[in-house]
Amino acid sequence: MTAPGLIVAAPRSAAGKTTVTLALLSAFRRQGLTVQAAKAGPDYIDPAFHQAATGRRSFNLDSWAMTPALIDALVMAGTADADLLVIEGAMGLFDGIPGSPGRTGASADLAAHFGLPVLLVVDVSGQSQSAAALVRGFLSHDPQVRIGGIVLNRAGSERHLKLVTDAIGELGIPLLGAIPRDASLALPERHLGLVQANEHGDLEARLDRLADIAERHFDLDAIKRLATPPRLSAAESKVAIPPPGQRVALAQDAAFTFVYPHMLDGWREAGAEITTFSPLADEAPPEDCDACWLPGGYPELHAERLAASDRFRSGLARFAATRPVHGECGGYMVLGESLTDGNGVSHRMAGLLGHATSFAKPSLHLGYRALRLLADSPLGKVGTSFRGHEFHYAALASDGGDDALLELTDGEGRKLGTCGGRRGYVTGTFVHAIARA
């Protein structure tokens, strides 16, 4: 049986979705509930915080990159033994890209598809009664999206809170919580989002404090009653992209962290075994594996250590002489000749592809991508189409002259040319693949 669920969303980014989500997850777990979390959109960082709060691996749900059947399969599998599903939205509730109905990447797509209620987080700093006008617009904007309740964030004085709650109260929508203004609740950030969960030595204490706030300031019983079972179709396989081999060597450490939980779960469902190794610990991919995957992460923060990891580099070269090696984003950067860090210092990388990357002049590359393979690779056979996304600040300092790996269009169908590189058994690209098209 599928657990009832709800979606935590907001009118915009930085309104407090993650704070409210973590507070709910921590408080409900404290009550003894088995809570399954999920994240709307292509986000690697928030799911790790979800896992810390729930003790269960979170997963991504992306209405643009994933088919409705795959989304249903992920929810069905992920909630079979849970008491409650909490999906954290991305950006603003209705923010997506122009596209076919239900496939825009917006959190609202998930609310409409599953028929789940939205718990709307409204940052009321800098306004009072005007918050009611904003809520009124969200209540009526899309008849397929039901706003089930409101949580206020960054509420000021008692008078400020009364002005806001009185105005919203006239709309007939339940007000289910209000978090007082407190700058210390914010999690620290860096260039790709929040500082990662495993880098917080005080994360358990932070989550305990958020659970306390939820117990003090939320109507937790009413929020639980708000949740409803998601509408689901018949399940299909949740293998979004087939595994690159039977035994996959996966780089995993502080430099290589960005791999989607649904990808790994799908590989395991397809029968693959995954063995992790740490390039930062100067470990080579295990010799008993038949494919190697270098995911994204923060190699630019660890470039000096990676450059000094001789056993890793020589072992990777030995592996790549006979078996496939693929790098995504940060992994692609490490496969190149060199990586220039934010201080302008160039560091030697694996040299298995000819390009060089630089973080010396950060430039944002962000957006959904439709991909078509130009050659066989660990991603699949030539001509196979995928959907994915790009999110990085590094740039190519030199393309290296390798053959291109992918033909790209953006999420709205505009041609972007080719990208990535391939040489022998080695392939790589800045683009993160999410699912086959």
C-alpha positions in Angstrom: 0.0 0.0 0.0 1.3 3.4 -0.9 1.8 6.0 1.9 -0.2 9.2 1.9 1.7 12.3 0.9 2.0 16.0 0.5 4.2 18.5 -1.3 6.1 21.3 0.5 6.3 24.2 -2.0 6.7 27.9 -2.0 6.1 31.0 -4.3 9.8 31.3 -4.9 13.3 30.0 -4.1 14.8 30.8 -0.7 11.4 31.0 1.0 12.2 28.2 3.5 11.1 25.0 1.8 14.1 23.0 2.9 13.8 24.4 6.5 10.1 23.4 6.7 10.7 20.0 5.0 13.6 19.1 7.4 11.5 20.3 10.4 8.6 18.1 9.3 10.8 15.0 8.5 12.6 15.3 11.8 9.5 15.8 13.9 7.5 13.0 12.3 10.4 10.6 12.7 10.6 11.6 16.3 7.0 10.6 16.6 8.0 7.1 15.4 6.7 7.5 11.8 8.5 6.0 8.8 8.8 9.0 6.6 9.9 8.8 2.9 11.2 12.0 1.4 11.6 13.0 -2.2 12.9 16.0 -4.1 11.3 17.7 -7.1 13.7 18.4 -9.9 17.4 17.7 -10.6 18.9 18.3 -7.1 21.7 16.2 -5.6 22.2 18.1 -2.3 18.8 18.3 -0.6 18.1 14.5 -0.7 21.2 13.9 1.5 19.7 16.2 4.1 16.4 14.3 3.7 18.2 11.0 4.4 19.9 12.4 7.5 16.5 13.5 8.8 14.6 10.3 8.0 17.2 7.5 8.0 15.9 6.5 4.5 17.4 7.4 1.2 15.5 10.1 -0.6 15.0 10.2 -4.4 14.3 12.7 -7.2 11.1 13.2 -9.1 11.4 15.2 -12.3 8.4 15.8 -14.5 10.4 17.0 -17.5 13.2 14.4 -17.4 11.2 11.4 -16.3 8.2 9.8 -17.9 5.0 9.7 -15.8 5.4 5.9 -15.6 8.9 6.1 -14.2 7.8 8.7 -11.6 4.9 6.4 -10.5 7.3 3.4 -10.3 9.7 5.4 -8.1 7.0 6.5 -5.7 5.4 3.1 -5.5 8.7 1.4 -4.7 9.9 4.1 -2.3 6.7 4.3 -0.2 5.6 0.7 0.0 6.8 0.4 3.6 6.4 4.1 4.7 3.8 5.9 6.7 4.1 9.2 5.0 5.6 10.7 1.8 6.9 14.3 1.9 8.1 15.8 -1.4 10.1 19.0 -1.3 9.5 21.2 -4.2 12.0 23.2 -6.3 12.1 27.0 -6.9 8.5 28.4 -7.0 5.6 26.0 -7.2 4.7 26.8 -10.8 8.3 27.5 -12.0 9.3 25.2 -14.9 10.1 25.5 -18.6 7.6 26.0 -21.5 6.6 22.5 -22.6 3.7 20.0 -22.9 1.3 20.0 -20.0 2.6 18.0 -17.0 6.1 17.9 -18.4 7.5 21.3 -17.5 9.7 20.3 -14.5 7.5 22.4 -12.2 6.6 21.1 -8.7 3.0 21.8 -9.7 3.2 19.1 -12.3 3.8 16.5 -9.5 0.9 18.0 -7.4 -1.5 17.6 -10.4 -0.2 14.2 -11.5 -0.4 12.6 -8.0 -3.4 14.6 -6.8 -1.3 15.5 -3.7 -2.1 18.6 -1.6 0.5 21.4 -1.4 1.7 22.8 1.9 2.7 26.3 0.8 5.6 28.0 2.6 5.2 31.8 2.5 8.1 34.0 3.5 6.3 37.0 5.2 9.4 39.1 5.9 8.9 42.6 4.5 5.1 42.3 4.2 2.0 41.7 6.3 -1.5 41.8 4.8 -0.1 41.6 1.3 0.8 38.0 2.0 -3.0 37.2 1.7 -3.0 38.6 -1.9 -0.2 36.3 -2.8 -1.9 33.3 -1.2 -5.1 34.2 -3.0 -3.4 34.0 -6.3 -1.8 30.6 -5.6 -5.2 29.3 -4.5 -6.8 30.1 -7.8 -3.9 29.8 -10.3 -4.4 26.2 -11.4 -7.6 24.2 -10.6 -5.5 21.0 -10.8 -3.2 22.1 -8.0 -4.8 22.1 -4.5 -3.2 24.3 -1.8 -4.0 22.4 1.3 -2.5 24.6 4.0 -0.1 27.5 4.7 3.1 27.6 6.8 4.5 31.1 7.4 8.3 31.6 7.5 10.3 34.4 9.0 7.4 35.9 11.0 8.4 38.9 13.0 6.7 40.4 16.1 3.4 39.1 17.6 1.7 42.1 15.9 3.3 41.3 12.5 2.1 37.7 12.9 -1.4 38.7 13.8 -1.7 41.1 10.8 -0.7 38.3 8.5 -2.8 35.5 10.0 -5.9 37.7 10.2 -5.6 38.6 6.5 -4.9 35.0 5.4 -7.6 33.7 7.7 -10.3 35.4 5.6 -9.4 33.2 2.7 -10.6 30.0 4.4 -7.2 28.2 3.9 -5.8 26.4 7.0 -2.8 28.1 8.6 -0.8 25.2 9.9 2.4 26.8 11.3 4.5 29.9 11.6 8.3 29.9 12.1 9.7 33.0 13.8 12.4 35.0 12.1 15.7 33.4 13.0 18.8 33.8 10.8 20.6 31.0 12.6 18.2 28.4 11.0 19.7 29.0 7.5 22.1 26.4 6.3 25.4 27.6 4.8 25.7 27.7 1.0 28.4 27.5 -1.7 28.4 27.9 -5.5 26.2 24.8 -6.3 23.8 25.2 -3.4 23.8 24.2 0.2 27.1 22.9 1.8 26.6 19.2 1.6 25.0 17.3 4.5 28.1 15.2 5.2 30.2 18.3 5.8 28.1 19.5 8.8 29.5 18.3 12.0 26.5 19.6 13.9 23.8 18.3 11.5 22.2 16.0 14.1 21.8 18.9 16.5 20.4 21.1 13.7 17.8 18.5 12.9 16.9 18.1 16.5 16.4 21.9 16.8 14.2 21.9 13.7 12.1 19.0 15.1 11.7 21.2 18.3 10.5 24.1 16.2 8.0 22.0 14.3 6.6 20.6 17.6 6.3 24.1 19.0 5.1 26.1 16.0 3.3 23.6 13.6 0.0 21.8 13.9 1.6 18.4 13.1 -1.6 16.4 13.5 -3.4 18.7 10.9 -0.5 18.4 8.5 -0.6 14.6 8.8 -4.4 14.7 8.1 -3.7 16.8 5.1 -1.7 14.1 3.4 -3.6 11.9 0.8 -2.6 8.8 -1.1 -1.0 9.6 -4.5 -2.8 8.6 -7.7 -0.6 6.0 -9.3 -0.7 4.0 -12.5 0.5 0.4 -13.0 4.2 0.2 -12.0 6.9 -0.3 -14.6 10.6 -0.9 -14.1 12.4 1.9 -12.3 15.6 1.4 -14.3 16.0 4.9 -15.7 19.3 4.2 -17.4 20.7 0.6 -17.7 23.9 0.0 -15.7 27.2 0.5 -17.6 28.4 -2.9 -16.5 27.7 -6.0 -14.4 30.1 -4.8 -11.7 30.4 -1.0 -11.5 33.3 0.9 -9.8 31.7 4.1 -8.5 33.9 7.0 -7.3 32.5 8.2 -3.9 34.1 10.8 -1.6 33.9 14.5 -0.9 35.0 15.3 -4.5 32.5 12.8 -6.1 29.1 13.0 -4.5 26.5 13.8 -7.2 24.9 10.6 -8.3 21.1 10.2 -8.4 19.7 7.6 -5.9 17.2 6.4 -8.6 20.1 5.7 -10.9 21.9 3.4 -8.4 18.6 1.7 -7.4 17.9 1.1 -11.0 21.3 -0.4 -11.7 20.8 -2.7 -8.7 17.3 -3.7 -9.9 18.9 -4.6 -13.3 21.3 -7.0 -11.5 24.4 -4.8 -11.3 26.8 -4.8 -8.3 28.2 -1.4 -7.3 31.6 -1.1 -5.6 32.8 2.3 -4.3 36.3 3.7 -4.2 37.8 7.0 -3.2 40.1 9.0 -5.5 40.8 11.4 -2.7 42.2 8.4 -0.7 44.3 7.6 -3.7 42.4 4.5 -4.5 42.1 3.1 -8.0 38.9 1.5 -9.4 38.8 -2.1 -8.3 40.2 -4.5 -10.8 37.3 -7.0 -10.5 34.9 -4.4 -12.0 34.0 -4.1 -15.7 33.0 -0.4 -15.8 33.9 2.8 -13.9 31.7 5.8 -13.2 33.1 9.1 -12.0 30.1 11.2 -10.9 29.9 15.0 -10.4 30.8 16.8 -7.2 33.4 19.3 -6.2 36.8 18.3 -7.7 37.7 22.0 -8.0 37.8 22.2 -4.2 40.1 19.1 -4.0 42.2 19.6 -7.2 45.5 19.6 -5.4 44.8 16.3 -3.6 43.5 14.7 -6.8 46.7 15.9 -8.7 48.8 14.2 -6.0 46.8 10.9 -6.2 49.2 8.9 -8.3 47.8 5.5 -7.5 44.3 6.7 -8.5 45.5 8.2 -11.8 47.7 5.2 -12.8 45.0 2.7 -11.8 42.3 4.6 -13.7 44.5 4.6 -16.8 45.1 0.9 -16.5 41.4 0.3 -16.1 40.5 2.5 -19.1 42.9 0.6 -21.3 40.4 -2.4 -21.4 37.1 -1.3 -19.9 34.7 1.6 -20.1 35.2 4.7 -17.9 32.6 7.5 -17.9 32.7 10.9 -16.2 29.8 13.3 -15.5 30.4 17.0 -14.8 33.0 16.9 -12.1 34.0 13.4 -13.2 34.5 14.8 -16.7 36.7 17.5 -15.4 38.9 14.9 -13.7 39.2 12.9 -16.9 40.8 15.8 -18.7 44.4 17.0 -18.9 44.1 19.7 -16.2 41.8 21.6 -13.9 42.5 25.2 -13.0 41.1 26.1 -9.6 39.5 29.3 -8.3 42.9 30.8 -7.5 44.1 30.3 -11.1 46.4 27.4 -10.2 46.4 24.6 -12.8 46.4 21.0 -11.5 47.2 17.8 -13.5 44.3 15.5 -13.9 43.9 12.0 -15.3 44.7 12.9 -19.0 42.4 10.3 -20.4 40.6 12.9 -22.5 42.3 15.9 -24.1 40.2 18.8 -22.7 41.2 21.2 -19.9 38.7 22.9 -17.6 38.9 26.0 -15.5 37.2 27.5 -12.5 39.3 30.7 -12.6 36.4 32.7 -14.1 33.2 31.0 -12.9 30.4 31.1 -15.4 27.0 29.5 -14.7 25.8 26.8 -17.1 22.3 25.7 -16.1 19.3 24.0 -17.7 17.6 20.9 -18.9 19.2 19.1 -21.8 17.9 16.5 -24.3 20.8 14.3 -25.3 21.4 11.9 -28.3 24.5 9.6 -28.2 26.9 10.0 -31.2 28.7 6.7 -30.3 28.3 3.7 -28.1 29.2 4.5 -24.5 28.5 3.4 -20.9 25.2 5.5 -21.3 24.0 3.2 -24.1 24.1 2.6 -27.8 24.7 5.2 -30.5 21.5 7.1 -31.3 20.0 6.5 -27.8 18.1 9.6 -26.5 18.2 10.8 -22.9 17.0 13.7 -20.8 19.2 15.3 -18.2 20.5 18.6 -17.0 23.6 20.8 -16.7 24.6 22.8 -13.6 28.2 23.9 -13.3 30.4 27.0 -13.1 33.5 25.5 -14.7 34.3 26.1 -18.3 36.4 24.4 -21.0 39.8 26.1 -21.3 40.6 23.8 -24.2 38.3 21.3 -26.0 41.2 18.9 -26.5 40.1 17.8 -30.0 38.5 14.5 -28.9 35.4 13.2 -30.8 32.1 14.6 -29.4 30.0 12.3 -27.3 26.5 13.9 -27.4 24.3 16.0 -29.6 22.4 18.5 -27.4 19.2 20.5 -27.4 17.9 22.6 -24.5 14.7 21.8 -22.7 12.7 23.8 -25.2 14.2 22.1 -28.2 16.8 24.7 -29.3 19.9 23.0 -30.8 23.1 23.5 -28.7 25.5 21.6 -30.9 27.7 18.8 -29.6 29.5 18.3 -26.3 31.6 15.9 -24.3 34.4 13.8 -25.5 35.3 10.2 -26.2 38.6 8.4 -26.7 39.0 4.7 -26.7 37.0 3.3 -23.8 36.8 6.7 -22.1 33.8 9.1 -22.3 32.7 12.2 -20.4 30.4 15.2 -20.5 29.3 18.1 -18.3 25.7 16.9 -18.6 24.1 14.7 -16.0 21.8 12.0 -17.5 18.6 11.5 -15.6 16.5 9.0 -17.7 16.1 7.7 -21.2 13.7 9.8 -23.2 
